[in-house]
Amino acid sequence: MHRLLILLAAGGSATLLIAALGFQYIGEMPPCKLCYWQRYPHAAAAGIGVLAMIIPGALLPYLGALASLATAGVGAYHTGVERGWWEGPSTCTSGPVGGLSPEQLLEQIMAAPLVRCDDIPWEFLTLSMASWNALASLGLTLLWISAANHNRKQG
């Protein structure tokens, strides 16, 4: 049962991450900064799941729960930004720009898609992707905690 719970939790994060990439590349919906922030904990949870299938103990499932809870928190924050409850991040980051002329740099900036965190490109049942991610990730958090508790009872 412990391994099944880990598989469901890690697989859930992997599925949500794949879905986000599908929206980006197939649905042509470029992600905003907060969308990216929601992806990193899912990737961590999927990796933790692989390790937890190999290494026994409750520590890794608790770390998986923490990763799922982190992406749920970012998703909830993103939902608030989308709904205008609070402001989102005002800063952006970029990679190194060495070796580019000012004209090439300006061309690169102008060609980049403008993606705002407060725009909702897709929703289902009045909930955005960020909202659905927050809810699904809370469910995954419960699976991770169940896996950790089940492991503790067995060991």
KERO-200581 format. One line per field, with one value per atom (N, C-alpha, C, CB): residue number from 0; atom name; x, y, z. Coordinates in nm, 2 decimals. Each point is the difference from the previous one (the first is absolute). Glycine has a CB too. Layout:
KERO-200581
seq <- (NUM:...);
atom <- (CA:...);
east <- (X:...);
north <- (Y:...);
up <- (Z:...);
END
This chain:
KERO-200581
seq <- (0:0:0:0:1:1:1:1:2:2:2:2:3:3:3:3:4:4:4:4:5:5:5:5:6:6:6:6:7:7:7:7:8:8:8:8:9:9:9:9:10:10:10:10:11:11:11:11:12:12:12:12:13:13:13:13:14:14:14:14:15:15:15:15:16:16:16:16:17:17:17:17:18:18:18:18:19:19:19:19:20:20:20:20:21:21:21:21:22:22:22:22:23:23:23:23:24:24:24:24:25:25:25:25:26:26:26:26:27:27:27:27:28:28:28:28:29:29:29:29:30:30:30:30:31:31:31:31:32:32:32:32:33:33:33:33:34:34:34:34:35:35:35:35:36:36:36:36:37:37:37:37:38:38:38:38:39:39:39:39:40:40:40:40:41:41:41:41:42:42:42:42:43:43:43:43:44:44:44:44:45:45:45:45:46:46:46:46:47:47:47:47:48:48:48:48:49:49:49:49:50:50:50:50:51:51:51:51:52:52:52:52:53:53:53:53:54:54:54:54:55:55:55:55:56:56:56:56:57:57:57:57:58:58:58:58:59:59:59:59:60:60:60:60:61:61:61:61:62:62:62:62:63:63:63:63:64:64:64:64:65:65:65:65:66:66:66:66:67:67:67:67:68:68:68:68:69:69:69:69:70:70:70:70:71:71:71:71:72:72:72:72:73:73:73:73:74:74:74:74:75:75:75:75:76:76:76:76:77:77:77:77:78:78:78:78:79:79:79:79:80:80:80:80:81:81:81:81:82:82:82:82:83:83:83:83:84:84:84:84:85:85:85:85:86:86:86:86:87:87:87:87:88:88:88:88:89:89:89:89:90:90:90:90:91:91:91:91:92:92:92:92:93:93:93:93:94:94:94:94:95:95:95:95:96:96:96:96:97:97:97:97:98:98:98:98:99:99:99:99:100:100:100:100:101:101:101:101:102:102:102:102:103:103:103:103:104:104:104:104:105:105:105:105:106:106:106:106:107:107:107:107:108:108:108:108:109:109:109:109:110:110:110:110:111:111:111:111:112:112:112:112:113:113:113:113:114:114:114:114:115:115:115:115:116:116:116:116:117:117:117:117:118:118:118:118:119:119:119:119:120:120:120:120:121:121:121:121:122:122:122:122:123:123:123:123:124:124:124:124:125:125:125:125:126:126:126:126:127:127:127:127:128:128:128:128:129:129:129:129:130:130:130:130:131:131:131:131:132:132:132:132:133:133:133:133:134:134:134:134:135:135:135:135:136:136:136:136:137:137:137:137:138:138:138:138:139:139:139:139:140:140:140:140:141:141:141:141:142:142:142:142:143:143:143:143:144:144:144:144:145:145:145:145:146:146:146:146:147:147:147:147:148:148:148:148:149:149:149:149:150:150:150:150:151:151:151:151:152:152:152:152:153:153:153:153:154:154:154:154);
atom <- (N:CA:C:CB:N:CA:C:CB:N:CA:C:CB:N:CA:C:CB:N:CA:C:CB:N:CA:C:CB:N:CA:C:CB:N:CA:C:CB:N:CA:C:CB:N:CA:C:CB:N:CA:C:CB:N:CA:C:CB:N:CA:C:CB:N:CA:C:CB:N:CA:C:CB:N:CA:C:CB:N:CA:C:CB:N:CA:C:CB:N:CA:C:CB:N:CA:C:CB:N:CA:C:CB:N:CA:C:CB:N:CA:C:CB:N:CA:C:CB:N:CA:C:CB:N:CA:C:CB:N:CA:C:CB:N:CA:C:CB:N:CA:C:CB:N:CA:C:CB:N:CA:C:CB:N:CA:C:CB:N:CA:C:CB:N:CA:C:CB:N:CA:C:CB:N:CA:C:CB:N:CA:C:CB:N:CA:C:CB:N:CA:C:CB:N:CA:C:CB:N:CA:C:CB:N:CA:C:CB:N:CA:C:CB:N:CA:C:CB:N:CA:C:CB:N:CA:C:CB:N:CA:C:CB:N:CA:C:CB:N:CA:C:CB:N:CA:C:CB:N:CA:C:CB:N:CA:C:CB:N:CA:C:CB:N:CA:C:CB:N:CA:C:CB:N:CA:C:CB:N:CA:C:CB:N:CA:C:CB:N:CA:C:CB:N:CA:C:CB:N:CA:C:CB:N:CA:C:CB:N:CA:C:CB:N:CA:C:CB:N:CA:C:CB:N:CA:C:CB:N:CA:C:CB:N:CA:C:CB:N:CA:C:CB:N:CA:C:CB:N:CA:C:CB:N:CA:C:CB:N:CA:C:CB:N:CA:C:CB:N:CA:C:CB:N:CA:C:CB:N:CA:C:CB:N:CA:C:CB:N:CA:C:CB:N:CA:C:CB:N:CA:C:CB:N:CA:C:CB:N:CA:C:CB:N:CA:C:CB:N:CA:C:CB:N:CA:C:CB:N:CA:C:CB:N:CA:C:CB:N:CA:C:CB:N:CA:C:CB:N:CA:C:CB:N:CA:C:CB:N:CA:C:CB:N:CA:C:CB:N:CA:C:CB:N:CA:C:CB:N:CA:C:CB:N:CA:C:CB:N:CA:C:CB:N:CA:C:CB:N:CA:C:CB:N:CA:C:CB:N:CA:C:CB:N:CA:C:CB:N:CA:C:CB:N:CA:C:CB:N:CA:C:CB:N:CA:C:CB:N:CA:C:CB:N:CA:C:CB:N:CA:C:CB:N:CA:C:CB:N:CA:C:CB:N:CA:C:CB:N:CA:C:CB:N:CA:C:CB:N:CA:C:CB:N:CA:C:CB:N:CA:C:CB:N:CA:C:CB:N:CA:C:CB:N:CA:C:CB:N:CA:C:CB:N:CA:C:CB:N:CA:C:CB:N:CA:C:CB:N:CA:C:CB:N:CA:C:CB:N:CA:C:CB:N:CA:C:CB:N:CA:C:CB:N:CA:C:CB:N:CA:C:CB:N:CA:C:CB:N:CA:C:CB:N:CA:C:CB:N:CA:C:CB:N:CA:C:CB:N:CA:C:CB:N:CA:C:CB:N:CA:C:CB:N:CA:C:CB:N:CA:C:CB:N:CA:C:CB:N:CA:C:CB:N:CA:C:CB:N:CA:C:CB:N:CA:C:CB:N:CA:C:CB:N:CA:C:CB:N:CA:C:CB:N:CA:C:CB:N:CA:C:CB:N:CA:C:CB:N:CA:C:CB);
east <- (0.08:-0.08:0.09:-0.18:0.29:0.09:0.05:0.07:-0.03:0.06:-0.11:0.17:-0.29:-0.11:-0.03:-0.09:0.09:-0.02:0.11:-0.13:0.25:0.11:-0.01:0.15:-0.18:-0.02:-0.11:0.08:-0.19:-0.11:0.03:-0.16:0.23:0.04:0.10:-0.05:0.16:0.10:-0.05:0.18:-0.26:-0.06:-0.09:0.02:-0.09:-0.09:0.08:-0.16:0.27:0.08:0.06:0.06:-0.02:0.06:-0.11:0.17:-0.29:-0.11:-0.04:-0.09:0.09:-0.03:0.11:-0.12:0.24:0.11:-0.01:0.15:-0.18:-0.01:-0.12:0.10:-0.21:-0.11:0.03:-0.15:0.23:0.04:0.09:-0.01:0.10:0.08:-0.09:0.20:-0.30:-0.09:-0.08:-0.02:-0.02:-0.07:0.10:-0.15:0.27:0.10:0.04:0.09:-0.06:0.05:-0.11:0.21:-0.31:-0.10:-0.11:0.05:-0.09:-0.11:0.05:-0.11:0.24:0.07:-0.04:0.00:0.00:-0.02:0.13:-0.25:0.33:0.12:-0.02:0.11:-0.03:-0.02:0.05:0.02:-0.08:0.06:0.10:-0.22:0.27:0.10:-0.06:0.11:-0.23:-0.06:-0.03:-0.10:0.07:-0.02:0.12:-0.17:0.29:0.13:0.02:0.09:-0.12:0.03:-0.08:0.04:-0.16:-0.08:0.06:-0.20:0.28:0.05:0.11:-0.07:0.16:0.12:-0.03:0.11:-0.21:-0.03:-0.06:-0.03:-0.04:-0.05:0.12:-0.22:0.31:0.12:0.07:0.03:-0.01:0.06:-0.08:0.10:-0.23:-0.08:0.01:-0.16:0.16:0.02:0.13:-0.14:0.25:0.13:0.00:0.11:-0.17:-0.01:-0.07:0.00:-0.10:-0.08:0.09:-0.20:0.29:0.09:0.09:-0.01:0.06:0.09:-0.07:0.14:-0.27:-0.07:-0.04:-0.09:0.08:-0.02:0.12:-0.16:0.28:0.12:0.04:0.07:-0.07:0.04:-0.11:0.19:-0.19:-0.11:0.00:0.00:-0.11:-0.01:-0.11:0.25:-0.27:-0.11:0.05:-0.12:0.25:0.06:-0.03:0.18:-0.16:-0.02:-0.15:0.20:-0.29:-0.14:-0.04:-0.05:0.11:-0.03:0.06:0.00:0.12:0.05:-0.09:0.24:-0.29:-0.10:-0.12:0.08:-0.13:-0.11:0.03:-0.08:0.20:0.05:0.00:0.13:-0.08:0.01:-0.14:0.22:-0.31:-0.14:-0.07:-0.01:0.04:-0.06:0.06:-0.03:0.15:0.06:-0.06:0.22:-0.24:-0.07:-0.14:0.15:-0.22:-0.14:0.00:-0.06:0.16:0.01:0.02:0.09:0.00:0.03:-0.13:0.25:-0.32:-0.12:-0.11:0.06:-0.07:-0.10:0.04:-0.04:0.17:0.05:-0.03:0.18:-0.15:-0.03:-0.15:0.20:-0.28:-0.15:-0.03:-0.04:0.09:-0.02:0.04:0.02:0.09:0.05:-0.10:0.24:-0.28:-0.09:-0.14:0.11:-0.15:-0.13:0.01:-0.07:0.19:0.02:-0.01:-0.09:0.11:0.00:0.13:-0.15:0.26:0.12:0.09:-0.01:0.12:0.08:0.10:-0.02:0.06:0.10:0.14:-0.16:0.26:0.14:0.02:0.08:-0.01:0.03:0.13:-0.14:0.22:0.13:0.00:0.11:-0.02:0.02:0.15:-0.20:0.23:0.14:0.03:0.01:0.11:0.04:0.14:-0.14:0.17:0.14:0.10:-0.11:0.23:0.11:-0.02:0.16:-0.12:-0.02:0.13:-0.22:0.33:0.13:0.01:0.10:-0.03:0.03:-0.11:0.12:-0.22:-0.11:0.02:-0.16:0.13:0.01:-0.13:0.14:-0.15:-0.12:-0.12:0.14:-0.12:-0.10:-0.06:0.10:0.00:-0.04:-0.07:0.19:-0.15:-0.06:-0.15:0.23:-0.24:-0.14:-0.09:0.10:-0.04:-0.08:-0.04:0.12:-0.03:-0.04:-0.11:0.24:-0.23:-0.10:-0.13:0.18:-0.18:-0.13:-0.06:0.09:-0.01:-0.06:-0.05:0.16:-0.12:-0.05:-0.14:0.23:-0.31:-0.14:-0.02:-0.05:-0.04:-0.03:-0.11:0.06:-0.02:-0.10:-0.01:0.06:-0.18:-0.03:-0.06:-0.04:0.08:-0.04:-0.15:0.23:-0.29:-0.14:-0.09:0.08:-0.03:-0.09:-0.03:0.10:-0.22:-0.04:-0.03:-0.10:0.20:-0.01:-0.10:0.23:-0.26:-0.09:-0.06:0.15:-0.28:-0.06:-0.11:0.04:-0.07:-0.10:-0.08:0.14:-0.27:-0.09:0.03:-0.03:0.07:0.03:0.14:-0.24:0.31:0.13:0.11:-0.10:0.21:0.11:0.09:-0.01:0.12:0.09:0.07:0.04:-0.01:0.07:-0.09:0.12:-0.25:-0.10:-0.01:-0.12:0.11:0.00:0.13:-0.16:0.27:0.13:0.00:0.12:-0.17:0.00:-0.08:0.03:-0.15:-0.09:0.06:-0.20:0.25:0.05:0.13:-0.09:0.17:0.12:-0.03:0.12:-0.23:-0.04:-0.04:-0.08:0.01:-0.03:0.13:-0.21:0.31:0.12:0.08:0.01:-0.02:0.06:-0.06:0.04:-0.17:-0.06:0.04:-0.19:0.21:0.06:0.14:-0.14:0.22:0.14:0.00:0.08:-0.17:-0.01:-0.05:-0.04:-0.06:-0.05:0.11:-0.22:0.30:0.12:0.10:-0.03:0.06:0.09:-0.05:0.09:-0.22:-0.06:-0.01:-0.13:0.10:-0.01:0.13:-0.19:0.30:0.13:0.04:0.06:-0.10:0.04:-0.07:0.03:-0.16:-0.07:0.06:-0.21:0.26:0.06:0.14:-0.13:0.20:0.14:0.00:0.09);
north <- (-0.12:0.12:0.13:-0.13:0.12:0.11:0.04:-0.07:-0.03:0.03:0.05:-0.18:0.13:0.04:0.15:-0.23:0.27:0.14:0.09:-0.07:0.03:0.07:0.01:-0.07:-0.04:0.00:0.10:-0.24:0.24:0.09:0.14:-0.18:0.21:0.14:0.05:-0.04:-0.03:0.04:0.00:-0.09:-0.01:0.00:0.11:-0.24:0.28:0.12:0.13:-0.11:0.13:0.11:0.00:0.01:-0.13:-0.01:0.02:-0.17:0.13:0.02:0.15:-0.23:0.30:0.14:0.08:-0.02:-0.02:0.06:-0.02:-0.03:-0.09:-0.03:0.07:-0.23:0.25:0.07:0.15:-0.16:0.22:0.13:0.02:0.03:-0.12:0.00:-0.01:-0.09:0.01:-0.02:0.13:-0.24:0.31:0.13:0.10:-0.04:0.03:0.09:-0.03:0.03:-0.15:-0.03:-0.04:-0.07:0.00:-0.05:0.11:-0.24:0.29:0.10:0.14:-0.14:0.16:0.13:0.10:-0.06:0.03:0.09:0.02:-0.07:0.17:0.01:0.03:0.09:-0.15:0.02:0.14:-0.25:0.29:0.12:-0.04:0.13:-0.03:-0.03:-0.09:0.22:-0.20:-0.08:-0.14:0.21:-0.22:-0.14:-0.08:0.09:-0.03:-0.07:-0.03:0.12:-0.03:-0.03:-0.12:0.24:-0.27:-0.11:-0.13:0.15:-0.14:-0.13:-0.06:0.09:0.00:-0.05:-0.10:0.21:-0.18:-0.10:-0.13:0.19:-0.18:-0.13:-0.08:0.11:-0.05:-0.08:-0.06:0.16:-0.08:-0.05:-0.12:0.23:-0.22:-0.11:-0.12:0.17:-0.16:-0.12:-0.06:0.10:-0.02:-0.06:-0.07:0.18:-0.11:-0.06:-0.13:0.23:-0.24:-0.12:-0.12:0.13:-0.10:-0.10:-0.05:0.10:0.00:-0.04:-0.08:0.20:-0.16:-0.06:-0.14:0.22:-0.25:-0.14:-0.09:0.08:-0.02:-0.08:0.01:0.05:0.06:0.02:0.00:0.14:-0.24:0.00:0.11:-0.25:0.27:0.10:0.10:-0.03:0.11:0.10:0.13:-0.12:0.15:0.13:0.04:-0.04:-0.04:0.04:0.03:-0.14:0.06:0.03:0.14:-0.25:0.27:0.14:0.11:-0.11:0.09:0.10:0.01:-0.05:-0.06:0.01:0.08:-0.22:0.20:0.08:0.15:-0.20:0.23:0.14:0.06:-0.05:-0.03:0.05:0.02:-0.12:0.03:0.02:0.12:-0.25:0.26:0.11:0.14:-0.15:0.15:0.12:0.04:-0.06:-0.04:0.04:0.04:-0.15:0.09:0.04:0.14:-0.24:0.28:0.13:0.11:-0.09:0.05:0.09:0.01:-0.05:-0.06:0.00:0.09:-0.23:0.22:0.08:0.15:-0.19:0.22:0.14:0.05:-0.04:-0.05:0.04:0.02:-0.13:0.05:0.02:0.14:-0.25:0.29:0.13:0.11:-0.09:0.08:0.09:0.01:-0.04:-0.07:-0.01:0.07:-0.21:0.19:0.06:0.14:-0.23:0.29:0.13:0.02:0.07:-0.17:0.01:0.06:-0.20:0.18:0.06:0.01:-0.09:0.17:0.01:-0.11:0.25:-0.28:-0.11:0.06:-0.13:0.05:0.05:0.11:-0.23:0.33:0.11:-0.01:0.14:-0.24:-0.01:-0.12:0.10:-0.09:-0.11:-0.03:0.07:-0.19:-0.04:-0.04:-0.07:0.07:-0.05:-0.06:0.18:-0.25:-0.06:0.10:-0.22:0.18:0.09:0.05:-0.13:0.25:0.06:0.04:0.09:-0.15:0.03:-0.04:-0.04:0.12:-0.03:0.05:-0.20:0.27:0.06:0.15:-0.19:0.23:0.15:0.06:-0.03:0.16:0.06:-0.03:0.18:-0.18:-0.03:-0.14:0.17:-0.27:-0.14:-0.02:-0.07:0.13:-0.01:0.06:0.02:0.09:0.06:-0.09:0.23:-0.28:-0.10:-0.12:0.08:-0.13:-0.12:0.04:-0.09:0.20:0.05:0.02:0.11:-0.05:0.02:-0.12:0.22:-0.33:-0.12:-0.09:0.01:0.01:-0.08:0.02:0.00:-0.11:0.02:0.07:-0.20:0.29:0.07:-0.09:0.23:-0.28:-0.09:0.06:-0.20:0.25:0.06:-0.10:0.22:-0.21:-0.10:0.02:0.00:0.12:0.02:-0.03:0.18:-0.22:-0.05:-0.14:0.17:-0.21:-0.14:-0.05:0.03:-0.11:-0.05:-0.12:0.08:-0.15:-0.12:-0.02:-0.10:0.06:-0.03:-0.11:0.23:-0.30:-0.11:0.01:-0.15:0.16:0.01:0.12:-0.25:0.36:0.13:0.00:0.05:-0.16:0.00:-0.01:-0.12:0.20:0.01:-0.12:0.25:-0.26:-0.11:0.01:0.00:0.12:0.02:-0.05:0.20:-0.17:-0.05:-0.15:0.21:-0.27:-0.15:-0.06:0.02:0.04:-0.05:0.01:0.07:0.04:0.01:-0.12:0.25:-0.27:-0.10:-0.14:0.14:-0.17:-0.13:-0.03:0.01:0.10:-0.02:-0.02:0.15:-0.09:-0.03:-0.15:0.24:-0.29:-0.14:-0.09:0.05:-0.01:-0.07:0.01:0.04:0.07:0.01:-0.10:0.25:-0.27:-0.10:-0.14:0.15:-0.18:-0.13:-0.02:0.01:0.09:-0.01:-0.02:0.15:-0.08:-0.01:-0.14:0.25:-0.30:-0.14:-0.10:0.07:-0.05:-0.09:0.00:0.04:0.08:0.01:-0.06:0.21:-0.19:-0.06:-0.15:0.22:-0.27:-0.14:-0.06:0.03:0.03:-0.05:0.00:0.08:0.02:0.01:-0.11:0.24:-0.28:-0.10:-0.14:0.14:-0.16:-0.12:-0.02:0.01:0.10:-0.02:0.03:0.06);
up <- (0.00:0.00:0.00:0.12:-0.04:0.00:-0.13:0.23:-0.31:-0.13:-0.10:0.04:-0.03:-0.08:0.02:0.00:0.13:0.03:-0.05:0.21:-0.20:-0.06:-0.15:0.19:-0.25:-0.15:-0.04:-0.01:0.08:-0.03:0.02:0.06:0.05:0.03:-0.10:0.24:-0.26:-0.09:-0.15:0.16:-0.19:-0.13:-0.03:0.00:0.11:-0.01:-0.03:0.15:-0.08:-0.03:-0.14:0.24:-0.28:-0.14:-0.10:0.08:-0.06:-0.09:-0.01:0.05:0.06:0.00:-0.07:0.21:-0.19:-0.07:-0.15:0.20:-0.24:-0.15:-0.05:0.03:0.04:-0.05:-0.02:0.12:-0.02:-0.02:-0.12:0.25:-0.28:-0.12:-0.12:0.12:-0.11:-0.12:-0.03:0.06:0.05:-0.02:-0.07:0.20:-0.15:-0.06:-0.14:0.23:-0.26:-0.14:-0.10:0.11:-0.06:-0.09:-0.01:0.05:0.07:0.00:-0.02:0.16:-0.18:-0.03:0.10:-0.24:0.37:0.11:0.08:0.01:-0.04:0.07:0.15:-0.21:0.29:0.15:0.05:0.02:0.08:0.07:0.11:-0.05:0.12:0.10:0.11:-0.05:0.09:0.11:-0.05:0.10:-0.23:-0.05:0.01:-0.16:0.12:0.02:0.14:-0.20:0.29:0.14:0.05:0.04:-0.10:0.04:-0.05:0.00:-0.11:-0.06:0.08:-0.22:0.28:0.07:0.11:-0.06:0.15:0.10:-0.05:0.15:-0.27:-0.06:-0.05:-0.06:0.00:-0.04:0.12:-0.20:0.30:0.12:0.06:0.05:-0.04:0.05:-0.08:0.09:-0.22:-0.09:0.03:-0.18:0.19:0.03:0.14:-0.15:0.24:0.14:-0.01:0.11:-0.19:-0.01:-0.05:-0.05:-0.05:-0.05:0.11:-0.23:0.31:0.11:0.11:-0.05:0.07:0.11:-0.03:0.06:-0.19:-0.04:0.03:-0.18:0.19:0.01:0.15:-0.23:0.29:0.14:0.10:-0.09:0.18:0.10:0.10:-0.03:0.09:0.11:-0.03:0.05:0.05:-0.01:-0.04:0.18:-0.17:-0.03:-0.14:0.16:-0.26:-0.14:-0.03:-0.06:0.11:-0.02:0.07:-0.02:0.13:0.06:-0.08:0.22:-0.28:-0.10:-0.12:0.08:-0.13:-0.11:0.04:-0.08:0.20:0.05:0.00:0.14:-0.09:0.00:-0.14:0.21:-0.30:-0.14:-0.06:-0.03:0.06:-0.05:0.07:-0.04:0.17:0.07:-0.05:0.20:-0.24:-0.05:-0.13:0.10:-0.19:-0.13:0.02:-0.12:0.22:0.03:0.05:0.06:0.02:0.05:-0.11:0.21:-0.30:-0.11:-0.09:0.00:-0.02:-0.08:0.07:-0.09:0.22:0.07:-0.01:0.16:-0.15:-0.01:-0.15:0.17:-0.27:-0.14:-0.02:-0.07:0.13:-0.01:0.05:0.03:0.09:0.05:-0.09:0.23:-0.30:-0.09:-0.12:0.07:-0.12:-0.11:0.03:-0.08:0.20:0.04:0.05:0.06:-0.05:0.04:0.15:-0.21:0.29:0.14:0.06:0.01:-0.08:0.03:-0.13:0.24:-0.23:-0.12:-0.01:0.02:-0.14:-0.02:0.00:-0.13:0.10:-0.01:-0.10:0.08:-0.05:-0.09:-0.07:0.14:-0.11:-0.06:-0.10:0.20:-0.29:-0.10:0.00:-0.14:0.10:-0.02:-0.14:0.25:-0.29:-0.13:0.01:-0.11:0.01:-0.01:-0.04:-0.06:0.05:-0.04:-0.14:0.15:-0.18:-0.13:-0.06:0.07:-0.03:-0.05:-0.15:0.22:-0.29:-0.14:-0.10:0.08:-0.02:-0.09:-0.01:0.07:-0.19:-0.02:0.06:-0.21:0.23:0.05:-0.09:0.11:-0.24:-0.09:0.01:-0.16:0.17:0.02:0.13:-0.14:0.24:0.13:0.00:0.11:-0.17:-0.02:-0.08:0.02:-0.13:-0.08:0.08:-0.21:0.29:0.08:0.10:-0.02:0.09:0.09:-0.06:0.13:-0.25:-0.07:-0.05:-0.07:0.04:-0.05:0.11:-0.19:0.31:0.11:0.03:0.10:-0.07:0.03:0.14:-0.14:0.15:0.12:0.07:-0.09:0.20:0.08:0.14:-0.13:0.16:0.13:0.09:-0.11:0.24:0.10:0.03:0.09:-0.12:0.04:-0.12:0.16:-0.27:-0.11:0.02:-0.16:0.12:0.01:-0.14:0.23:-0.28:-0.14:-0.02:-0.03:0.14:0.00:0.13:-0.17:0.17:0.13:-0.03:0.09:0.02:-0.01:0.13:-0.15:0.13:0.12:0.08:0.01:-0.07:0.05:0.08:0.02:-0.03:0.07:-0.11:0.20:-0.17:-0.09:0.02:0.00:-0.09:0.02:0.13:-0.25:0.30:0.13:0.11:-0.09:0.08:0.10:0.00:-0.02:-0.10:0.00:0.05:-0.20:0.17:0.05:0.15:-0.21:0.27:0.14:0.07:-0.02:-0.04:0.06:-0.02:-0.05:-0.07:-0.03:0.09:-0.24:0.25:0.08:0.15:-0.16:0.21:0.14:0.01:0.03:-0.13:0.00:0.00:-0.12:0.04:-0.01:0.13:-0.24:0.31:0.13:0.10:-0.04:0.04:0.08:-0.03:0.02:-0.15:-0.04:0.06:-0.21:0.20:0.05:0.15:-0.19:0.26:0.15:0.03:0.03:-0.10:0.02:-0.02:-0.07:-0.04:-0.02:0.11:-0.25:0.30:0.11:0.13:-0.10:0.13:0.12:-0.01:0.03:-0.15:-0.02:0.02:-0.16:0.11:0.02:0.14:-0.22:0.30:0.14:0.08:-0.02:-0.02:0.07:-0.03:-0.01:-0.11:-0.04:0.06:-0.22:0.24:0.05:0.14:-0.21);
END
